[in-house]
């Protein structure tokens, strides 16, 4: 410990890592610890989290329902950007961390705490995501990262510590791989997954059926968009959290949204992650479909050129950075008029766009038709092609001299 702190706010899930961390902080720093648990739709009964924290010795325990804010202010802006990391990952864990850290800092200010702590390991991305947010909000905050300080070096050693201290934790040695769940996705790491050649156990998945066990009949759905945000499914207006919850159920039932990939962590190593993002996968494809008939070609090209950089900023933890905010402003300007309906077919792991319509459409059958028309002169294409070919002809003449 580098300096004396007076009070700590711990991001606390009630699981193995943070239960051990709470006890460790109380013993090592000898000061009050306040715990804070974010309800991001992880599908757990959080009613016992507060009592467990107080039983271990927390001075106070906060449990905040952040589901609607999470989807409307973090997930939806990211979906408006069509953000995908390294071709596959829809950033379900990445996008949750800045919100968790932001609210943790709010509590630190309310409690007049001068330190915050988290359970992220020294090998992963989450430590960066949490701490970049902390320092953005309060550059003077003290950050305590136990995984970078203590001698415990594995989940087995944590379980032994918990047993020695008489702590109840909901993890056994039989199933030690790491899981992270929120309303947007489910992720799995560690255990058997550390061998990138081995297929995940079939019973590991939680949000999705396997495509082989999905219904034999296709499911059709329609999603309405307004300025880049989904607002209704099959004509029913829903809040952001309600909408995503519904699409998770529909998509999961039909085996939509599984990803198995090896990705590059910000800290420099490669890591295998298995993800389930049923609702997010549907929304990503539906959004693209509505954009295809409402967004100008050149605007879409500029926006698409920003996707990789935007996704990397989210993955690396720079949600509150000035460059991410700048990109968001540009992206949201492009989303004006991205309003309409996408129709999708869900079948055994596949999500296919089969229709799109909009009152703001730029698609015109009069211009696009291969049949006879009165609005487009095919002879005009001759000059268009000649002008575009001019530089190619000049280069060819030079090369053939």
C-alpha positions as CSV (number, residue, x, y, z in Angstrom):
1,X,0.0,0.0,0.0
2,X,1.5,3.3,-1.1
3,X,-0.4,5.7,1.1
4,X,-3.1,5.8,3.8
5,X,-6.7,5.9,2.6
6,X,-9.7,6.9,4.7
7,X,-12.5,5.1,2.9
8,X,-12.8,2.7,-0.1
9,X,-15.7,2.1,-2.5
10,X,-15.5,-1.4,-3.9
11,X,-17.2,-2.5,-7.1
12,X,-18.8,-5.7,-5.7
13,X,-20.6,-8.5,-7.4
14,X,-20.8,-10.9,-4.4
15,X,-18.9,-13.6,-6.3
16,X,-15.6,-15.2,-5.5
17,X,-13.2,-12.4,-6.4
18,X,-14.9,-9.5,-4.9
19,X,-16.0,-11.4,-1.7
20,X,-12.3,-12.1,-1.1
21,X,-11.3,-8.6,-2.0
22,X,-13.8,-7.1,0.5
23,X,-12.3,-9.1,3.3
24,X,-8.7,-8.4,2.1
25,X,-9.3,-4.6,1.9
26,X,-10.7,-4.5,5.4
27,X,-7.7,-6.3,6.8
28,X,-5.0,-4.7,4.7
29,X,-6.2,-1.1,4.6
30,X,-7.9,-1.0,8.0
31,X,-10.5,1.5,6.9
32,X,-14.2,1.5,6.1
33,X,-15.2,-0.1,2.8
34,X,-18.5,0.6,1.0
35,X,-19.6,-1.9,-1.6
36,X,-21.5,-1.1,-4.7
37,X,-23.3,-3.5,-7.0
38,X,-24.6,-2.6,-10.5
39,X,-27.7,-4.3,-11.8
40,X,-27.1,-4.5,-15.5
41,X,-29.5,-7.3,-16.1
42,X,-27.1,-10.1,-15.2
43,X,-30.1,-12.4,-14.4
44,X,-29.1,-12.9,-10.8
45,X,-31.1,-12.4,-7.6
46,X,-29.3,-9.5,-6.1
47,X,-31.5,-9.4,-3.0
48,X,-28.8,-11.1,-0.9
49,X,-25.8,-9.1,-2.1
50,X,-26.2,-6.3,0.4
51,X,-26.6,-8.6,3.4
52,X,-23.5,-10.7,2.3
53,X,-21.4,-7.5,2.0
54,X,-22.5,-6.3,5.4
55,X,-21.9,-9.7,6.9
56,X,-18.3,-9.7,5.7
57,X,-17.8,-6.2,7.2
58,X,-18.8,-3.6,4.7
59,X,-19.8,-0.3,6.3
60,X,-22.6,0.2,3.7
61,X,-23.8,-1.5,0.5
62,X,-25.4,0.1,-2.6
63,X,-27.3,-1.9,-5.2
64,X,-28.3,0.2,-8.2
65,X,-30.7,-0.8,-11.0
66,X,-28.9,0.6,-14.1
67,X,-30.6,-1.6,-16.8
68,X,-32.4,1.2,-18.7
69,X,-29.5,3.6,-18.5
70,X,-27.1,0.9,-19.6
71,X,-29.0,0.1,-22.8
72,X,-30.1,3.6,-23.7
73,X,-27.0,5.6,-22.9
74,X,-24.3,3.0,-23.6
75,X,-25.4,0.0,-25.7
76,X,-27.6,2.0,-28.1
77,X,-25.0,4.6,-28.9
78,X,-22.6,1.8,-29.6
79,X,-25.1,0.0,-31.9
80,X,-25.7,3.3,-33.8
81,X,-22.0,3.1,-34.6
82,X,-22.2,-0.6,-35.8
83,X,-19.3,-1.3,-33.5
84,X,-17.7,-4.7,-33.8
85,X,-14.2,-5.5,-32.5
86,X,-12.0,-7.6,-34.7
87,X,-14.8,-8.8,-36.9
88,X,-16.9,-10.7,-34.3
89,X,-17.1,-9.2,-30.8
90,X,-20.1,-6.9,-30.2
91,X,-18.3,-5.5,-27.1
92,X,-20.8,-6.7,-24.4
93,X,-18.4,-6.7,-21.5
94,X,-16.4,-3.7,-22.7
95,X,-19.4,-1.4,-22.9
96,X,-20.6,-2.2,-19.3
97,X,-17.4,-1.2,-17.6
98,X,-17.5,2.6,-18.1
99,X,-21.0,2.8,-16.6
100,X,-20.1,0.6,-13.6
101,X,-17.0,2.8,-13.0
102,X,-18.9,6.1,-13.5
103,X,-21.6,5.2,-10.9
104,X,-18.8,3.9,-8.5
105,X,-17.2,7.3,-8.7
106,X,-20.6,9.0,-8.0
107,X,-20.9,6.9,-4.8
108,X,-17.3,7.7,-3.9
109,X,-18.1,11.4,-4.1
110,X,-21.3,10.9,-2.1
111,X,-19.5,8.9,0.6
112,X,-16.5,11.2,0.6
113,X,-14.3,8.2,-0.1
114,X,-10.7,8.8,-1.3
115,X,-10.2,5.4,-2.9
116,X,-11.9,2.9,-5.2
117,X,-11.3,-0.7,-5.8
118,X,-12.2,-3.4,-8.4
119,X,-11.8,-7.1,-9.0
120,X,-10.2,-7.0,-12.4
121,X,-7.0,-9.0,-12.9
122,X,-3.7,-7.6,-13.9
123,X,-3.8,-9.5,-17.2
124,X,-7.1,-8.4,-18.5
125,X,-8.8,-5.4,-20.2
126,X,-11.2,-4.6,-17.4
127,X,-8.6,-3.0,-15.2
128,X,-7.9,-0.5,-17.9
129,X,-11.5,0.2,-18.6
130,X,-12.3,0.8,-14.9
131,X,-9.3,2.9,-14.2
132,X,-9.4,5.1,-17.3
133,X,-12.9,6.1,-16.2
134,X,-11.9,6.7,-12.6
135,X,-9.1,9.0,-13.5
136,X,-11.2,10.8,-16.1
137,X,-13.7,11.7,-13.5
138,X,-11.3,12.4,-10.6
139,X,-7.6,12.5,-11.4
140,X,-6.8,12.5,-7.6
141,X,-8.6,9.3,-6.8
142,X,-6.6,6.4,-5.3
143,X,-7.1,3.1,-7.1
144,X,-6.6,-0.2,-5.4
145,X,-6.3,-3.2,-7.7
146,X,-5.8,-6.2,-5.4
147,X,-4.8,-8.6,-8.2
148,X,-1.8,-6.3,-8.8
149,X,-0.9,-6.2,-5.0
150,X,-1.6,-9.5,-3.2
151,X,0.1,-12.8,-3.3
152,X,-3.0,-14.7,-4.4
153,X,-2.4,-15.8,-8.0
154,X,-5.3,-18.1,-9.1
155,X,-9.0,-18.8,-8.5
156,X,-8.0,-21.9,-6.5
157,X,-5.9,-19.8,-4.1
158,X,-8.9,-17.4,-3.8
159,X,-11.2,-20.3,-2.9
160,X,-8.6,-21.5,-0.3
161,X,-8.5,-17.9,1.2
162,X,-12.3,-17.8,1.3
163,X,-12.5,-21.1,3.1
164,X,-9.8,-20.0,5.6
165,X,-11.7,-16.8,6.4
166,X,-15.1,-18.5,6.5
167,X,-16.5,-16.7,3.5
168,X,-19.4,-18.1,1.5
169,X,-18.8,-17.8,-2.2
170,X,-20.9,-19.3,-5.1
171,X,-18.0,-21.0,-6.9
172,X,-16.5,-24.5,-6.7
173,X,-13.3,-26.0,-8.0
174,X,-15.3,-28.1,-10.4
175,X,-16.3,-25.1,-12.6
176,X,-13.7,-22.4,-12.3
177,X,-14.0,-20.6,-15.7
178,X,-15.0,-17.0,-15.6
179,X,-18.4,-15.7,-16.7
180,X,-19.7,-12.2,-17.2
181,X,-23.3,-11.5,-17.9
182,X,-25.4,-8.4,-18.5
183,X,-28.5,-7.6,-20.4
184,X,-26.5,-7.3,-23.6
185,X,-24.5,-10.5,-23.6
186,X,-22.8,-13.4,-21.8
187,X,-19.1,-14.1,-21.9
188,X,-16.9,-17.1,-21.0
189,X,-13.2,-17.3,-20.4
190,X,-10.7,-19.6,-18.8
191,X,-10.8,-23.3,-18.0
192,X,-11.2,-25.5,-21.0
193,X,-11.5,-22.4,-23.2
194,X,-7.8,-21.6,-22.7
195,X,-7.1,-24.3,-25.3
196,X,-8.3,-22.6,-28.5
197,X,-8.6,-25.9,-30.3
198,X,-11.1,-27.4,-27.9
199,X,-14.9,-27.0,-28.5
200,X,-16.8,-25.5,-25.6
201,X,-19.0,-27.8,-23.6
202,X,-22.6,-27.9,-24.9
203,X,-24.0,-27.2,-21.5
204,X,-21.9,-24.1,-20.9
205,X,-24.2,-21.8,-22.9
206,X,-26.9,-19.9,-21.0
207,X,-28.6,-17.4,-23.3
208,X,-28.9,-19.5,-26.5
209,X,-30.0,-22.9,-27.6
210,X,-27.7,-24.7,-29.9
211,X,-28.8,-24.3,-33.5
212,X,-29.3,-28.1,-33.7
213,X,-31.9,-27.8,-31.0
214,X,-33.6,-24.6,-32.2
215,X,-37.1,-24.8,-33.7
216,X,-37.6,-26.3,-37.1
217,X,-39.8,-23.4,-38.2
218,X,-38.4,-20.0,-39.0
219,X,-39.4,-17.0,-36.8
220,X,-40.0,-13.7,-38.5
221,X,-39.8,-10.4,-36.6
222,X,-40.0,-6.7,-37.5
223,X,-38.0,-4.0,-35.7
224,X,-38.9,-0.3,-36.0
225,X,-36.1,2.3,-35.8
226,X,-36.2,6.0,-35.2
227,X,-33.0,8.0,-35.9
228,X,-30.8,4.9,-35.4
229,X,-32.5,3.6,-32.3
230,X,-34.8,0.6,-32.1
231,X,-38.1,1.5,-30.6
232,X,-40.5,-1.3,-31.3
233,X,-40.7,-5.1,-32.1
234,X,-43.6,-6.4,-34.1
235,X,-45.4,-3.1,-33.7
236,X,-45.1,-3.0,-29.9
237,X,-43.4,0.0,-28.4
238,X,-40.8,-1.1,-25.7
239,X,-38.3,0.6,-23.4
240,X,-34.7,0.0,-24.4
241,X,-34.2,-2.6,-21.7
242,X,-37.5,-4.3,-22.4
243,X,-36.8,-4.4,-26.1
244,X,-33.4,-6.0,-25.7
245,X,-34.7,-8.5,-23.1
246,X,-37.4,-9.6,-25.6
247,X,-35.0,-10.0,-28.4
248,X,-32.6,-12.0,-26.2
249,X,-35.4,-14.4,-25.6
250,X,-36.4,-14.6,-29.2
251,X,-32.9,-14.8,-30.5
252,X,-31.7,-17.3,-27.9
253,X,-34.6,-19.6,-28.6
254,X,-33.5,-19.7,-32.3
255,X,-29.8,-20.2,-31.6
256,X,-28.8,-16.6,-32.6
257,X,-25.6,-14.8,-31.5
258,X,-22.9,-17.3,-30.5
259,X,-19.3,-16.2,-31.1
260,X,-16.1,-18.2,-30.4
261,X,-13.0,-16.1,-31.1
262,X,-9.4,-15.4,-30.2
263,X,-9.0,-11.6,-29.7
264,X,-6.2,-9.2,-28.9
265,X,-6.3,-7.8,-25.5
266,X,-5.2,-4.2,-25.0
267,X,-2.5,-5.3,-22.6
268,X,-0.8,-7.2,-25.4
269,X,-1.7,-10.9,-25.2
270,X,-4.2,-12.9,-27.2
271,X,-7.2,-14.4,-25.4
272,X,-10.0,-16.7,-26.3
273,X,-13.5,-15.6,-25.5
274,X,-16.9,-17.3,-26.2
275,X,-19.8,-14.9,-26.3
276,X,-23.6,-15.1,-26.5
277,X,-25.3,-11.9,-27.8
278,X,-28.6,-12.9,-29.3
279,X,-30.5,-9.6,-29.1
280,X,-27.5,-7.6,-30.0
281,X,-26.8,-9.7,-33.1
282,X,-30.4,-9.1,-34.3
283,X,-30.2,-5.4,-33.6
284,X,-26.8,-5.1,-35.4
285,X,-28.2,-6.7,-38.6
286,X,-31.6,-4.9,-38.4
287,X,-29.8,-1.5,-38.0
288,X,-27.7,-2.1,-41.0
289,X,-30.8,-3.0,-43.0
290,X,-32.6,0.3,-42.2
291,X,-29.4,2.2,-42.9
292,X,-29.1,0.6,-46.3
293,X,-32.2,2.4,-47.6
294,X,-32.0,5.6,-45.6
295,X,-28.3,6.6,-45.4
296,X,-26.5,8.5,-48.2
297,X,-23.7,6.5,-49.8
298,X,-20.9,9.0,-49.0
299,X,-22.1,9.5,-45.5
300,X,-22.2,5.8,-45.0
301,X,-18.7,5.4,-46.4
302,X,-17.2,8.0,-43.9
303,X,-19.1,6.4,-41.0
304,X,-17.9,2.9,-41.9
305,X,-14.4,4.2,-42.0
306,X,-14.8,5.1,-38.3
307,X,-16.1,1.8,-37.1
308,X,-12.8,0.0,-36.4
309,X,-11.4,3.0,-34.5
310,X,-14.7,3.5,-32.5
311,X,-14.8,-0.2,-31.6
312,X,-11.2,-0.2,-30.5
313,X,-11.8,2.8,-28.3
314,X,-14.7,1.0,-26.5
315,X,-12.7,-2.2,-26.2
316,X,-9.7,-0.4,-24.8
317,X,-11.7,1.5,-22.2
318,X,-11.7,5.0,-23.7
319,X,-15.5,5.5,-23.6
320,X,-15.2,8.9,-21.8
321,X,-12.3,10.1,-24.0
322,X,-12.7,13.2,-26.1
323,X,-12.0,11.2,-29.3
324,X,-14.9,8.8,-28.6
325,X,-17.2,11.7,-27.9
326,X,-16.2,13.4,-31.1
327,X,-16.8,10.2,-33.1
328,X,-20.2,9.7,-31.4
329,X,-21.2,13.2,-32.5
330,X,-20.3,12.5,-36.1
331,X,-22.0,9.1,-36.0
332,X,-25.2,10.5,-34.5
333,X,-25.4,13.2,-37.1
334,X,-25.3,10.4,-39.7
335,X,-28.2,8.6,-37.9
336,X,-30.7,11.4,-38.5
337,X,-33.3,9.9,-40.7
338,X,-32.2,6.3,-40.1
339,X,-35.9,5.5,-39.4
340,X,-37.9,2.6,-40.7
341,X,-38.5,-1.1,-40.3
342,X,-36.4,-4.1,-40.8
343,X,-37.9,-7.6,-41.2
344,X,-35.7,-10.5,-40.2
345,X,-35.9,-14.3,-40.4
346,X,-34.5,-16.3,-37.5
347,X,-33.7,-19.9,-38.2
348,X,-31.3,-22.3,-36.5
349,X,-28.5,-19.9,-35.6
350,X,-29.0,-17.7,-38.7
351,X,-30.4,-14.2,-38.7
352,X,-31.2,-13.0,-42.2
353,X,-32.6,-9.7,-43.3
354,X,-35.6,-10.4,-45.6
355,X,-37.2,-6.9,-45.9
356,X,-36.7,-3.2,-45.1
357,X,-38.9,-0.2,-45.6
358,X,-38.9,3.5,-44.6
359,X,-40.7,6.8,-45.1
360,X,-37.2,8.3,-45.4
361,X,-36.1,5.8,-48.0
362,X,-33.5,6.8,-50.7
363,X,-34.3,3.7,-52.6
364,X,-36.5,4.2,-55.7
365,X,-37.7,1.4,-57.8
366,X,-38.2,3.9,-60.7
367,X,-34.4,4.4,-60.9
368,X,-33.3,0.9,-59.8
369,X,-35.5,-1.1,-62.1
370,X,-34.1,-3.3,-64.8
371,X,-37.3,-2.9,-66.8
372,X,-38.2,0.1,-69.0
373,X,-38.2,3.4,-67.2
374,X,-38.6,7.1,-67.9
375,X,-36.3,8.6,-65.3
376,X,-32.9,7.3,-66.2
377,X,-31.1,7.5,-69.6
378,X,-28.8,4.5,-70.0
379,X,-26.8,6.4,-72.6
380,X,-25.6,8.8,-69.8
381,X,-23.5,5.9,-68.5
382,X,-21.2,6.2,-71.6
383,X,-19.8,9.6,-70.6
384,X,-19.7,8.6,-66.9
385,X,-17.5,5.5,-67.7
386,X,-15.3,7.5,-70.1
387,X,-14.5,10.2,-67.5
388,X,-13.8,7.6,-64.8
389,X,-11.6,5.6,-67.2
390,X,-9.5,8.6,-68.3
391,X,-6.8,8.3,-65.7
392,X,-6.6,4.5,-66.2
393,X,-6.2,5.0,-69.9
394,X,-3.4,7.6,-69.4
395,X,-1.6,5.3,-67.0
396,X,-1.9,2.4,-69.5
397,X,-0.5,4.6,-72.3
398,X,2.5,5.5,-70.2
399,X,3.2,1.9,-69.1
400,X,3.0,0.7,-72.7
401,X,5.5,3.2,-74.1
